[in-house]
Amino acid sequence: MIHVTEPAAEQIRRAAILGGTEGLALRLAVRPLPDGSLDYGMGFDIPKEDDIRAEMHGITLVVAPHFQSILNDLTLDYVEITEGDFRFIFQNPNDASHAP
């Protein structure tokens, strides 16, 4: 299961409002890199019939079935990296570069 923190969900809701994409799901995707680490992507999209869906903190997440196992146990958070610099981060124990 994918977990989205409340700060991440709040920022996703804000982005949807600003981008005029309210009502669309947030699609998560991943691309394995040669070193075994993972490159993550996300964007608003219309769910497909075979998508894995989850509702959390008022947002709908969708993942293509072939990404389900690699994104299982992922946490999507929104944190302040340095003062005033906020970013989404992906914490995934299935990622070779994951450091708790």
C-alpha positions, 0 to 999 in steps of 0.5 A, spaced: 500 500 500 502 507 498 501 512 504 501 519 503 502 524 508 497 529 510 502 535 508 503 531 501 496 531 500 495 538 502 500 540 497 497 535 492 490 538 493 493 545 492 496 543 485 490 541 483 486 547 484 492 551 481 492 547 475 485 546 474 485 539 475 480 538 481 477 531 480 482 528 477 486 522 480 494 523 482 498 518 478 504 515 480 509 511 476 516 509 477 522 508 472 528 503 474 535 506 473 541 502 471 544 503 478 538 499 481 535 506 484 528 508 482 526 515 478 519 517 480 514 521 476 507 523 478 501 527 475 494 528 474 490 523 470 484 520 468 484 513 471 484 507 467 479 501 468 485 496 470 489 501 475 490 500 482 486 505 486 487 508 493 483 514 497 487 517 502 486 524 505 481 526 500 485 525 494 485 519 489 491 515 487 492 511 481 498 506 479 498 502 473 498 494 475 505 493 473 508 498 478 504 495 484 509 491 487 515 496 486 511 502 489 508 497 495 510 500 502 512 507 498 511 513 502 510 520 499 511 526 503 512 533 502 518 536 506 522 542 507 529 540 504 532 547 506 529 553 509 523 555 504 525 549 499 519 544 499 519 538 495 515 532 494 520 526 497 519 518 495 521 514 501 520 507 498 524 501 501 524 497 495 528 502 492 536 500 492 538 508 494 533 508 500 535 510 506 531 510 512 
